[in-house]
Structure formats: structure tokens, C-alpha cells
Amino acid sequence: MSITDRILPLEAIDNFRDYGDYLAGAHGRLPRRKLFRSAHHARATAADLQTLADLDVAVIVDLRRPLERDREPSPRPPGFAGQVIECDLGDQAEAPHVAFLRETDLTPESARRFFLDYYANAPFEARHGILFRRYFEALAQAPGAVLIHCTAGKDRTGLLAALTHHVMGVHPDDMRADYLLTNQAARLEERLPMVTEALEASLGRRPSETAVRAFLGVQPEYLDAAFAAIEERCGGIDPYLDEIGVDAAARDRVRARLAA
């Protein structure tokens, strides 16, 4: 699948794309138009919701915290009868990126330090373990497409997509390329002035465009930090998945479904 085919230009759901259709080693190839990832859906237009219906999205995994969901609730396609996976653990806790924006100097280096620390700890947040396990359970039996998203669709979502690619045997180069595609799919340069203005209005100080660009994008070292922490604490990705309840049998069920 070309990058153009992979990125779906919805009207008001950013970073919407297909993370399937990669070679999956001994498991063949991931299916096309069955695995989707995106930013939040709070501003989704009627046309966007119709697109979700047309894509046969049967499971939506919302990785956001309760307060994020409450502040920006997601509309659903008319008549949507699929499964929505959420987690209320840590009720009303502020998202780390919100505290970062409010409390730090908003420089590129502070953004880098924030994300390296965030990725090193994100796999081990209790709520993420719950959400990731429920996602893989749904992925093994979903009748239609599965859509995962958080707020920007790049960090929590990027980690979960990468874990999926690992389970399916996707080559690390393809896994990384899919992760980095946020830097194109999220329309960083186009959104930069608007996001900068919004941050200035919210925070009472204007961050540099360089800092905002660093905050909105992703870097390979961020995902590397997550995998390094998993290796150090669990001995590898498979043992980590075992710990959160996605054991070998569960991974085999996912492979059987996606290789079909």
C-alpha cells in the first residue's frame, strides 16, 4: 500500500490511517482496511462518521484518560452497534502532556526529555495494560475493522500499533515507518500556526514553532525508549505481553484472525 493509500483524508479526524497491509513474516500479510488508527473524534463531521460506517468499523479502542474523554466526547456513526473499549482507571487524572504544556519551558529539548520519559513508562501504566489486553481480545474476534485512537493518535496509539506489528511478525523497518508516518499524516506544518495560537491562548505564553513541532511529531528514539524499557523490565516484548494478559495462545488467536 502506498503512503497515499494508507492515509485517509477525513475532514476533522486527524492522523487517520491504515496500519495493516504490511508483510507479516510467516503469517503472510496483514489485511487491508481492517486496522485503523487516528487522533480523537470529538470534531468528527457527519461525513467522517459516514466514512467510519462505510469502513465497517466494529471496534473502537479509545486509549484516552477519563478526563480527556469527558472534555472531548466522541460522536459515533448513526446506528453504531459495535464495541467501544475504554478504561476509567485513574478517574479524572490529568493527562501528562497537559501538565507538560502548562508547567515546562516548551523548548524542543524539554519536549524530547518529556517523550523519552513518557515512552519509558507508558507500557507499564495499569490502565494501558488493561486497554491493550482488551484490544487484543477484540482483535482476535472482531467481525469488522478495528480502530484505535488516543488524543493525537501518535504516542499511546503508536505504541499499541507497534505491539500489534510485533505480534504479527511485521519487519521492524515497517513497524518504525508506520510509527513515523504520523509526521506526515498529522499535517504538522499545516496545523502548526493554529496549534501555536491555541497554546498561547491557553497557557498565556507563546511557545516557539520549533517546540510545538517537536511536541506534535514523533521520533524513532521515542519508540526505542519504550522497547528498551520493556526489554529491561520484562526481558522482551513477548514476556511483557504475557504479563498484561496477552499470552501465547491469545497471540495465536490474533494471528489466526488477521492471517485469514
N, C-alpha and C positions, 0 to 999 in steps of 0.2 A: 504494500500500500504506500503510495506517495504521501509526502507530508501534506500536500494539498487535500488529498482524500481523507487523511487521518483527522485533520482539524475541521470541525463542523462550525460554520459561522452563524451561530444563533444571535438573535437580536440583543438580548440582555442577560444571557448567561455566559460569563467569560470562561476562557480556557477549556472549552468543551471539545473533547476529542476521544477517538477510539484508541484504546490501548491493547487491542487484540491484533490479529493478523501478523504476528511475529513467528518465525520459525521456533519450534519448541523442542529441539533435540529429538530424542527418541519418541516424543509424544506428537510428532507431526507438526502442525501449525495451529496457532490459536485462531479461533473463529473470528470472522469479520462481523462487525456491527452487533456484537454480543457483550462487549466490555467497554463501558464508557466512564469517563472521569471529567470533572468540571469544578468550577467555583460554585458558590452558593446560588440559590434560585430565587432569592427574595424579590428581584426585579423582573422576573420572567414575564414576557409578554404572552398574549394569547397564542401567537404564532409559535413561540418557544414551547409552550405546553403541548401544542398540537404535534410539534416535532417529537417530543418525548413519547407521545402516544403512538405516532407513526413508527418510531423505532422499537416499539413493543417493549418498553422498559417495564419490567415486572418487579424489580427490587431496587430500592433507593437506599443507600447507606449514607446517612448524614453523620459525619465524623465530628461535628461541632459540639462545643460545650452547651449546656442548657441555656446559659445567658445569651450566647450567640444566636441560638435558635429563637429565643423569645424576642430578641431585638429585631431579627430579620427572618420572620417566619417564611417558610417555603410554600407557595401555592402548588397544587397538584393538577394534573390534567383532568378535565371533566370526566367523571365516572371512573377515576383511577381506583382499582381494586387490588393493586399489588401490595407488596410488603415494604414497610418503611422501618429501617433499623436505626435506632437512636440509643443513647445511653445517658441517663440522668445522674450518674455517679459524679460527685463533686458539684452538686447542685449550686447554681448561681456563682460559681467561681469565675473570676475574670480570666480571659484568655491571655497567655503570656505575651503575645505580640502587642496587645493593647497596653499592658504595663510598660513594655519596652518603649513604645511610641511616646508614652506620657513622661517617662522618668529618665530617659537617656539623652545623650547629646546628638543623636541622629546623624552620626557620621558613618561612612562606609565601613570603617574598621569596627565600630560598635555593632553594626548590623552583622558583620561577619562573626564576631565573637558570640553574639546572641544566637545565631543559627547553628554554629558549631555546638554550643552547649545544648540548645534545644534538641537537635537531632540525636545527640548522645544520650539523652534522657527519654525522648518521646516513645521509643519502643516499650519502655517499662512502666509507663503510666497505666494504672489499673484499668481505667476506662478504655484505653486503647486496646489492651488485651481482650477485653470483653467484646468490643466492637469488631476487632479483627477476627476473633473466633466466630462470631455470629455471621460475619460476611462470608467466611469460607464455608460455613454450613449452608448458607443460602446459595452460594455459588455452585455447590455440588448438586443442587436440585432445582434451581430456578427455571421456570417454564419459558421465560423470555430473557431479555437483556438485563444486565446488572449495571447500575450507575453508582459510582462512589464520588463523594464530594465533601469538602470542608468549607472554609470561607473563601480562600483564594484558589483552592484546588491545586496546591503545589507542594506542601510540606507533609501534612498528615496523609493527604491523598497520594502524593508521590511515593511516600514510604510504603503504603499499602499496595499500590500498583507494582512496585519493585518486588515486594514479597510474593505477589502473585506470579510475576515473571520467574522468580527463583523456583517456586513450586513446579512451574510448568517446564523448566529447563530452558528458558529463553537465554540466549547468549548475553553475558554481562555487557557487551558493547551495545546491544539493542536495548537492554534494560536502562542503561545510562542515557542513551539517545532519547528514549521516551521520557525519562525524567527531565532532561534538559529542554525538551520541546516546549515546556512552559515559557521559556524566554522568547519564543515566537508566538505561541498560541495565545498568551495572555495580553498581547498587544501593548507591551510595556511602553514603547515610545509614544504611542497614540494616547495612552491613559495617563502618562506622566504629569502633564500640566494639571489635569483635573484632580488627580490624587494629591499632588503637592498643595493645591489650593485648599482641598478639603482638610488636609492635615494642619495647615496653617490656621484655618478657622477653628478646628477642634482643639489644637494644642496651644494656640496663642503665640506661636513662633514658627518661622518658615524653615523647613529643612532644605538642604541643598538637593538639587535634582539628582546628583550622584548618589546621595544617601537613599533617596526614595527609590531610585533604580535598583540599588543593592537590596533594598527591602522587598521589592516586588518580584525580583528574579530568583533564580536558583543557581547553585554552583556545584560541580561534581564533588567537592570536598565535603559538602553537607551530607549527602547520601553516604559517602565513605565514612563519615563520623558515626552514623547510625549503625552501619555494618561492623565497624571496628568495636563499638561498644557491645554489640550483640556477641561478637566473637569473644571478647574479653570476659563477659559475664556469663555466657551460656555455652561457649565452645563452638558456636556456629549457628547458622540460621535454622537448620532443622531442629536442633535441640531447643532453640528459642520457641519455635512453633509448637513443639511438644509441650513446653511449659505453659503456653497460653491456651492449650486445649485443641490444637490442630495437629493431631498425631499422624503417624504414617498412614493409618487407614483413612483418615479424613483427607489427607493429601491425595491419596489414590482415588478417592471418590471425585475430587475436583478434577484430577487429570482425566478420569474416565468421561466426565461430563463435557469438558472442554475439548477433548480429542475426538469426540463423537462426530 
